[in-house]
Amino acid sequence: MSLTLRDMAVDVLSTADAHAKVALSRAHAARWQAARAAGEEIPLGRAAPPDAPARPDAPELLSPRDVPHRKPGTPEGRIAMLHAIAHIELNAVDLHWDIIARFPETRFPMGFYDDWVKAADEESKHFGLLSDCLIRHGSFYGALPAHAGMWQAASDTASDIMGRLAVVPMVLEARGLDVTPGMIALFKQAKDKETVAALDVIYAEEVAHVAYGSKWFHFLCGREDRDPKEAFHALVQRYFHSALKPPFNEEKRAEAGIAPDFYWPLAQTPPALS
């Protein structure tokens, strides 16, 4: 019996080994994309995603306050940074497959599934790029402790598709757009051309992932006749439990379809007056 798209999603979510997970993610994405390009139909189906994705024995997952902090200007600090980003990318693979499987009652055009399959495939590629960077630095994914709270936003929004879109791509992934330029500058200063090239790829493609969140959030707001900005503020305040942290990459956020009046009112400090 052929796998449905949601079967594929659960297959990825149920795979513990990080490298096996991303390989399976890329294989399922390629199958979906090839079928769509050929005009063939893979049913969406129905499948029960796990409450949390399967995880490897390593890295050890710690509370954020217990994850060791290393100076980013040192070789050890740069390895820790790469490890942390790899952990984020692996969680993003699961998040994007989870949104495909989690909300079968919400009807979307097929473009919704195309977008999130593509995002999951790219996050899988990003994990591979970062894993290669870690190996070049004499390390590997799982060598250091990692943040245990990465799945919290998914758990909090497991029954709210609009909350999921607001918090995961439009807050958490948008934060990546804010901090990645600084990381690229750090590795440029260290003359690490391979890592800079990998981060450049990730930075360019993450804009689209944030844009997918904004696009489908606005789609649902339009269908339900809700004001997108008011809905976004209410959902972030309900599910995120923290103020947003400036500085913001306003150019890339705008490119992704998120205007300043969405995020500045939720920030820790107001923008400076000119």
N, C-alpha and C positions, 0 to 999 in steps of 0.2 A: 504494500500500500504506500502510495506516494505521500511525502510529508507536506503538510500545509505550511503556510508562512508562520503561523503561531506555533506549530510543532517545531519548526526550525528555531524560533525564538527560545522556547523552553529547552531545546537541546543545548543551546549555547549557555543559557542560565544554569543548567544542571551540570555543566562541565567544570571541574575544580581546577585542574592544571592550567596555569595562565597561558602557556604557549599552545596547548591543545585548544583552549577556549578561543583564542584569536584566530587560529588556523581554521577551526570549525566556523567561526563567524564569517571569515572571508570566503569560505567555500559556499556557505548558504547564501551569502550576499551575491556571489557570482551567479549562482543558480537562479536566484530571483531576477537579477538584472538581465541575464541572458534570455529568460523566458519572456520578460516584458518587452525586450527588444525584438523578439521573434513573434510577438503577438500571441504567445501562448499563455494560458491561464494556470496559475498556481492558486488554489483556493486559500482564502484567509484562514478559514477553519476556526476552531475553538480549542483552547488548551489552557490548563491551569498552571500559571507560572508559580514558582516557589516564592515564599515570603521574602527570602533573601537568596542571592545567587550562591552557588557552590564556590568555595574558596580553597586555594592550596594551603598546605600546612605552614608555609612561609610565604610572605613575611608575617612575623608576629604583629597582631593588631593591638594597638594601645590607644588609650584615651588621648585626645589631642594634647592635653597638658603634660602627658608623660612621654611624648615623642621627643627624643633628644634634638636640641637645636645646635647646629654647627654653623660656623662663620662661612658665609657664601663665598668669600674671597679666597678660601683655602681649597686645595684639591679635595680634601675630605668633604668640605661643604658643598662643592659642586657635585660630587657623587651623590650626596644626600639629596640635593635638589633634583637631580635626574631621577633618583629612585622615587621621590615623592610625586613627580610628574607622571612617571610610568604607572604608579598606583592609581592616580586620578584617571589616566587614560583607560586602564583596565576596568575600572568602575564605570566609565562612560560607555564602554562596549556593552556591559550589562544593562545600563540605564536605557540605552536606545533600543535594545531588543525587548526590554521589559515594557516599554511604552507601546510596542507593537502587540504584545500578548495580553497586557493588563486590562484593557478597556474595550472589550468586544461589543458592549452595548452602545458605545458612542460611534455613530456612523460618520465615516470620513470618505472623501474621494480617494481614489487609488494613489494619487500623488502624495498623500500623507505617508503611506507605507513606503513608497519609493524614496522619500526624503530620509526616513529614519533608518531604512536599510543602508542607504548610502552613508549616512552618518556613522552607523555601527561599523561599516566596512572601513571607513577612514580612521575611526578611533582604533580599530584593530591594527591598521597600518602604523599609526602613531606609536602604539605600544611596541611594535616591532622595531621601529626606529630608535626608540629610547632604550630598549633592551640591548640593541647593538651598541649604543653609546656607552651604556654601563659596562659592557664587556670590554670595550676599548679602554675603559678606565680601570680595568682590573676588578670589576665587581659584577653583580648580576641582580636581577629582580628577585627579592626575597632575602637579600643579604642584610638588610636593615629593617628595623621596625617601621610600621606604617600606621596611618590614621585609621582608627576604628569606626569613625563616624560617617564614612563616605556614603553609606546606604541610608542614612537617617532621613534625608529628604524624600527618597523613594518610599520609605515606610510611611512617612507622614502623609504622603499624597496618594497612597495606594488605592483610594476610592474616589479621587477627585482629579479628573484629567486636566481641568483648567489649572488647578493648583500645581500639578506636575509640570505643565508647560511654563507656568509663571516662575517656579522656583528653580527647576533644573536648568533648562537652557537660558532663560532670561535673567537669572540671577547668578547661578553658580558658574555656568559656562561663560557668561558675559564677564565675570570676574577674571577669567583666564585671559580675555582680551586686554584687561587693564594691566596685568602683571607680566605678560609674556615679553613685551618689548624690553623691560628691565633685565629679564633673564637672558635674552639674546645679547644685550650689551655686555653682561657679565662674562659670557663665554667668548665674545669677541675680544674682550680685554685679555682673556686667558689664551687667545690665539688658537682656540679649539674650533677649527673650521668645520669639522664633521658634525659637531653638536649644533653649531650655528645653522648649518644647512637643514638639519632635522627640525629644529625649532622654527625655522622659517616656513617649512612645509606645514607644520602643525598650526602655526599662527594664521596662515592664509586660509586653511580649511576650517578652522574653528569659527570664523566669521559666519560661514554658511550654516553651521549647526545652531548658532544663536538665532540666525535669521529664520530657520525652520520653526523654532519655538515661537518667535514673534508672529510669523505668518499664520500658524495654526491656532495660536491664542486669539489673534484678531478674527480668524474665521469663526471660531466658536462664539466669540462675543457678538459678531454680526448676526449669527444664526439665532442667538438668544436675546438680541436687542439690548445688549449691555454696553455701557461705556467702557472701552478697553482700559483706559488709565485708572478709572475708579476701581474696576475689577482687579487689576493688577495690584494696586496698593492694598486692597483688602486681603487678597490671597497671600501676598508676601508677608503682611503683618500677622496673618493667621498661622502660616506654616514655617516662616524662616526664623523667627525668634531672635532676630538681631538687626541692628542697623546696617545698611550697606556702607562699604568703606571706600571713600575717595582716596586718591585721585582716580577719575574715570577716564577711559579712553573714548572720549566723546565721538571722535571721527569713526572708529570701528563700530561702536555701538550704533551710530546713525546708519552706517552701511548695513548693519544687521536689522535695521528697522525699529530701533528702540530710541525714542526721543528723550532728551534730558529731563523733561517734566515727568517721565515715568520713574526715574531712579533718584534724582536729587531730593525730592521730598522725603525719601526713605533713608537718606544718608545721615552719617554721624554728625556732620557739620554742614552748614549751608555753603553754597558757592560764594567765593569772594566777590564783593561788589566792585565793579569797574569804575 
